[in-house]
Amino acid sequence: MLVFVLNAGSSSLKYQLINAETSELKASGIVERIGIDGVLKHIISENKKLTIEEYIPSHKEAIELILETLTHDETKTINSIDEIQAIGHRVAHGGEYFKESTLVTDKVIKKIEELIPLAPLHNPANILGMKICMELMPNIPNVAVFDTAFHQTMPETHFLFPVPHEDYTEHHLRKYGFHGTSHNYVSKEAIKLLNNKKDSKIIVCHLGNGSSICAIKDGKSINTTMGLTPLGGLMMGTRSGDIDPGIIPYLMDKKSMDTHQIIDYLNKKSGILGVSGISSDLREIISAANDGDQRANVTIDMMCNRVKKYICSYSGLLGGADAICFTAGIGENSSLIRERVCDNLNFMGVELDNEKNEVKTHVTREISKNTSKTKIFVIPTNEELVIAKDTYNLIK
């Protein structure tokens, strides 16, 4: 079954065409700067790539351009749009309504619209992608796959905030968690590497520009670092992560900010960018640290300390850890961050093999010593494949 996987952002569209039965990736790409100047980057194979730069006024034109590219002579992957048998959509927030992936209907879209206040930057774009696909390809079924669904197994003691209970019952104030498709995929791969161990205890570190950690027991999420929104938890590219709540009114008074400005400040101007004063790209921070920049060194230490804090915390919740997994852009590619995070975790039975850790490759691998009681894995995430598989399983 050919599944068209779509991840619609406010000014971008990521897509993949996947054979969900064989897991074969047929084509992938991204349309960026929609409504500005527009760039389509389309990849069929390492030797067959296409870049188109033209004005793309809206998401509809972007999807039309993608479909044309998939069927065009020079970049043809399929002969006709009719070969696409299903469409899988990444949806940021499913609230408590959606505990698993679901077929898209008008009723489902209405429910996702009700959740826009919980994900104002993401859900509107996700909904727009669904509506356009339903218009352009009316006979092809659509499936919504939610970032939050995997975390719906969290117990109440872990998803509630320590505020009056009516804030949960009346205003849905609770931890939802994100990166669910990534945590789901990586933990399943880790369980395979552990020879399908029963009652497995796995900690997944999804470290990228957006980062989160998840404690997973026997394949189910029991706690995660992101909260009501993706702002909670770890220090990220431009997000502060967890801070003293008293900082918010203090900064609002000192900087004469309103609520929208302070949230923008914590979402877009903080984290790695804010502390370093250099960039939100960790590669640039590491380069600056190697050149002796003190703030860059402090930034790296702060980030790793926060990751380590949650690993230790979640190990306590799980009663130990069979495996610690690193994934996403930073987790998969930065040997330095993995080394700093694992440093001083010997008391947990964590022994990093420095030689294995330094190997640069994009395949799943173990980087712990043979004597390490807790395995350390690097597992490249594949969220699109999870979406394609969920879509296939629903449609078939």
C-alpha positions in Angstrom: 0.0 0.0 0.0 1.4 3.4 -1.1 0.9 6.0 1.7 1.5 9.7 1.2 2.8 11.0 4.6 2.3 14.7 5.1 3.6 17.0 7.9 2.1 20.4 7.4 3.7 23.4 9.2 2.7 27.0 9.2 5.0 27.9 6.2 6.3 24.5 5.2 5.3 21.0 4.2 7.3 17.8 4.7 6.3 14.7 2.8 7.2 11.1 2.1 5.8 8.5 -0.2 6.2 5.1 1.5 5.2 1.5 0.7 3.8 0.7 4.1 3.9 -3.0 3.6 7.6 -3.2 2.7 8.7 0.0 4.5 10.3 1.2 1.2 10.8 4.9 0.9 9.9 5.9 -2.7 10.4 9.7 -2.5 10.6 12.5 0.1 10.9 16.2 0.2 10.0 19.5 1.8 8.4 22.7 0.6 9.6 25.7 2.5 8.8 29.4 2.7 5.2 29.0 1.5 3.6 32.4 0.9 7.1 34.0 0.8 9.3 33.0 -2.1 8.9 29.2 -2.0 11.4 26.3 -2.3 10.7 22.7 -3.1 13.4 20.1 -2.4 12.4 16.7 -3.7 14.5 13.5 -3.3 14.0 10.2 -5.1 17.4 8.8 -4.4 20.9 10.0 -3.4 21.6 10.6 -7.1 18.2 11.9 -8.1 17.3 15.2 -6.5 15.3 18.3 -7.6 15.1 21.8 -6.3 12.5 24.2 -7.5 12.4 27.9 -6.5 9.2 29.7 -7.3 6.5 31.7 -5.6 4.2 29.2 -3.8 1.3 31.3 -2.5 -0.5 28.8 -0.3 -0.4 25.2 1.1 -2.8 24.2 -1.7 -0.4 25.2 -4.4 2.4 23.5 -2.4 0.6 20.1 -2.3 -0.4 20.5 -6.0 3.3 21.0 -6.8 4.3 18.0 -4.8 1.8 15.7 -6.5 2.9 17.1 -9.9 6.5 16.3 -9.0 5.6 12.8 -8.0 4.1 12.1 -11.4 6.3 14.3 -13.6 8.4 12.7 -16.4 11.8 13.7 -14.9 11.0 13.0 -11.3 8.3 10.4 -11.8 7.8 8.0 -8.8 4.3 7.0 -9.7 2.3 7.1 -12.9 -0.8 8.6 -11.4 -2.1 10.1 -8.1 -4.5 7.2 -8.2 -1.7 4.9 -7.1 -1.7 6.6 -3.7 -3.9 4.5 -1.6 -4.0 6.5 1.7 -2.7 9.7 3.2 -1.2 9.9 6.7 -1.1 13.2 8.5 1.0 14.2 11.5 -1.1 16.1 14.0 0.6 17.8 16.9 -2.1 17.7 19.6 -4.8 15.2 20.1 -5.7 16.2 23.7 -7.5 13.4 25.6 -9.9 12.8 22.7 -7.4 10.8 20.6 -5.6 7.9 22.3 -4.6 6.4 18.9 -4.5 7.2 15.2 -7.9 7.7 13.6 -9.6 8.0 10.2 -10.2 11.6 9.3 -13.8 12.7 9.1 -15.6 16.1 9.5 -16.3 15.2 13.1 -12.6 14.4 13.7 -11.5 17.7 12.2 -14.0 19.5 14.4 -12.5 17.9 17.5 -8.9 18.8 16.4 -10.1 22.4 15.8 -11.3 22.4 19.4 -7.8 21.6 20.5 -6.2 24.6 18.7 -5.8 26.6 22.0 -3.5 23.8 23.2 -1.4 23.9 19.9 -2.0 27.2 18.2 1.1 27.0 16.0 0.7 23.5 14.8 -2.9 22.2 14.8 -4.3 24.8 12.3 -1.6 23.9 9.7 -2.2 20.2 10.3 -6.0 20.7 9.7 -5.3 22.7 6.6 -3.2 19.9 5.2 -6.1 17.4 5.7 -8.7 19.7 4.2 -6.6 20.3 1.1 -5.9 16.6 0.6 -9.6 15.8 1.0 -10.3 18.4 -1.7 -7.6 17.4 -4.2 -7.9 13.6 -3.6 -11.5 13.1 -2.5 -11.5 9.3 -3.0 -8.4 8.6 -1.0 -8.8 8.0 2.8 -6.9 10.2 5.3 -5.6 9.2 8.7 -4.6 11.5 11.6 -1.6 10.3 13.6 -1.1 12.3 16.8 2.1 13.3 18.5 0.4 13.1 21.9 -1.4 9.7 21.5 1.6 7.5 22.6 1.7 9.4 26.0 -2.0 8.7 26.8 -0.8 5.7 28.8 0.8 8.0 31.4 -0.8 7.4 34.9 -2.7 10.3 36.5 0.1 10.8 39.1 2.5 11.7 36.2 0.2 13.7 33.9 -1.4 16.0 36.5 0.1 19.3 37.5 0.2 20.3 41.2 -2.5 23.0 40.8 -6.2 22.9 41.9 -7.9 19.8 40.4 -10.7 21.8 38.7 -8.0 23.3 36.4 -7.7 19.8 35.0 -11.4 18.9 34.9 -12.6 22.3 33.6 -9.6 23.6 31.5 -7.9 20.3 30.5 -4.7 21.5 32.2 -2.4 18.4 32.2 0.8 17.0 30.7 0.2 15.7 27.2 3.8 15.2 25.9 4.9 15.3 22.3 7.3 13.5 19.9 5.1 10.4 20.5 5.7 8.8 17.1 9.4 9.1 17.6 9.4 7.7 21.1 7.1 4.9 19.9 9.4 3.9 17.0 12.7 4.1 18.9 11.4 2.2 22.0 10.1 -0.6 19.7 13.4 -0.8 18.0 15.2 -0.9 21.4 12.9 -3.7 22.6 14.0 -5.8 19.5 17.6 -5.1 20.4 16.9 -6.4 23.9 15.7 -9.6 22.4 12.0 -8.7 23.0 12.6 -8.5 26.7 9.4 -8.6 28.8 8.8 -5.7 31.2 11.5 -3.7 29.5 12.6 -0.3 31.0 13.7 2.1 28.3 14.6 5.8 28.4 14.5 7.5 25.0 16.3 10.8 24.5 14.9 12.6 21.5 17.4 15.4 21.2 17.1 17.9 18.3 16.1 21.5 17.9 13.0 20.4 19.9 13.9 17.8 22.6 12.1 15.5 25.0 12.8 12.4 27.0 10.4 9.6 27.7 10.3 6.8 30.3 8.8 3.7 28.6 7.9 0.5 30.5 7.1 -2.6 28.5 6.5 -0.4 25.4 4.2 2.1 27.1 4.9 5.7 28.0 4.7 6.4 31.7 6.2 9.9 31.8 7.8 12.4 29.4 9.4 15.8 29.7 7.2 18.0 27.5 4.0 19.1 29.2 0.8 21.0 28.3 2.8 22.4 25.4 6.2 21.6 23.7 7.7 24.4 25.9 8.1 22.2 28.9 11.0 20.0 29.9 14.5 20.1 28.4 16.4 23.2 27.3 16.1 23.2 23.5 17.2 25.2 20.4 15.2 28.3 21.2 12.9 27.0 24.0 13.7 27.5 27.7 12.2 24.2 28.9 11.5 24.0 32.6 12.0 27.3 34.6 10.9 28.7 37.9 7.3 30.0 37.1 8.1 33.1 39.1 10.4 34.2 36.3 7.5 34.9 34.0 5.8 37.7 36.0 9.2 39.0 36.9 10.3 39.4 33.3 6.9 40.8 32.3 7.4 43.6 34.8 11.1 44.2 34.0 10.7 44.1 30.2 7.1 45.5 30.0 5.9 42.4 28.2 2.3 41.1 27.7 1.5 37.4 27.8 2.0 36.9 24.0 5.4 38.5 24.2 6.7 36.5 27.2 5.6 33.2 25.5 7.3 34.2 22.3 10.4 35.1 24.4 10.5 31.7 26.0 9.7 29.8 22.8 11.8 31.6 20.3 14.6 33.5 22.1 15.7 31.3 24.9 17.3 27.8 25.3 20.6 27.2 23.5 20.2 30.5 21.5 19.5 32.6 24.6 22.2 31.2 26.8 25.0 31.1 24.1 24.1 34.3 22.3 25.4 32.6 19.2 22.9 30.3 17.6 20.2 27.7 18.2 22.3 25.2 16.1 24.3 23.1 18.5 26.9 22.5 15.9 27.8 26.1 15.9 27.9 26.1 19.7 30.3 23.1 19.8 32.5 24.8 17.2 32.6 28.0 19.3 33.4 26.0 22.5 36.3 24.3 20.7 37.6 27.8 20.0 37.4 28.6 23.7 34.1 30.5 23.9 33.1 30.3 27.6 29.3 30.9 27.1 29.3 28.1 24.5 30.9 25.7 27.0 28.3 26.7 29.6 25.5 26.2 27.2 26.7 22.6 26.4 27.0 21.8 30.1 23.6 23.2 30.9 21.9 21.2 28.1 23.7 17.9 29.1 23.0 18.4 32.8 19.3 18.8 32.2 19.2 15.6 30.0 21.1 13.8 32.7 18.8 15.0 35.4 15.8 13.5 33.6 17.6 10.2 32.8 18.3 9.8 36.5 14.8 10.8 37.5 13.2 8.4 35.0 15.5 5.6 36.0 14.1 6.0 39.5 10.5 5.9 38.2 11.2 2.8 36.1 13.2 1.0 38.9 16.3 1.0 36.7 16.9 1.1 32.9 17.6 -1.7 30.5 18.5 0.8 27.8 19.1 4.5 27.2 18.5 5.5 23.5 19.7 8.6 21.7 17.8 9.8 18.6 16.9 12.8 16.4 19.4 15.4 15.0 21.6 15.9 18.1 21.1 12.5 19.7 22.0 10.6 16.5 24.9 12.8 15.4 26.7 14.4 18.4 29.2 12.0 20.0 30.2 14.9 22.4 26.6 15.3 23.8 26.2 11.5 24.2 29.6 11.4 26.0 28.8 14.3 28.3 25.3 12.9 29.1 26.6 9.5 30.0 29.5 10.8 32.1 29.1 9.9 35.8 26.2 7.6 35.3 28.3 4.5 36.3 26.2 4.2 39.4 23.3 3.3 37.0 25.4 0.6 35.3 26.0 2.9 32.3 29.4 2.4 30.6 29.9 4.2 27.3 32.4 2.7 24.8 34.2 5.9 23.6 35.5 4.2 20.5 32.0 3.0 19.4 30.6 6.4 20.3 32.9 8.2 17.9 31.9 6.1 14.9 30.0 8.3 12.4 27.2 6.3 10.7 23.4 6.7 10.2 22.5 3.1 11.3 21.2 1.7 14.5 24.0 0.7 16.8 25.0 -0.1 20.4 27.7 2.3 21.9 28.0 0.8 25.4 30.7 -1.5 26.6 30.1 -5.2 26.7 30.2 -5.0 30.6 27.6 -2.2 30.7 24.5 -3.3 32.6 22.5 -0.6 30.9 22.7 -0.7 27.2 23.3 2.5 25.2 21.8 2.6 21.7 21.8 5.2 18.9 18.6 4.6 17.0 17.8 6.9 14.0 14.1 7.8 14.4 11.6 7.3 11.6 8.4 9.1 12.5 7.1 9.0 8.9 7.3 5.3 8.8 5.2 5.1 12.0 2.6 7.3 10.4 2.6 5.2 7.3 2.3 2.0 9.3 -0.5 3.3 11.4 -2.3 4.6 8.3 -1.9 1.2 6.6 -3.2 -0.7 9.6 -6.3 1.4 9.8 -7.1 1.4 6.1 -6.5 -2.3 5.5 
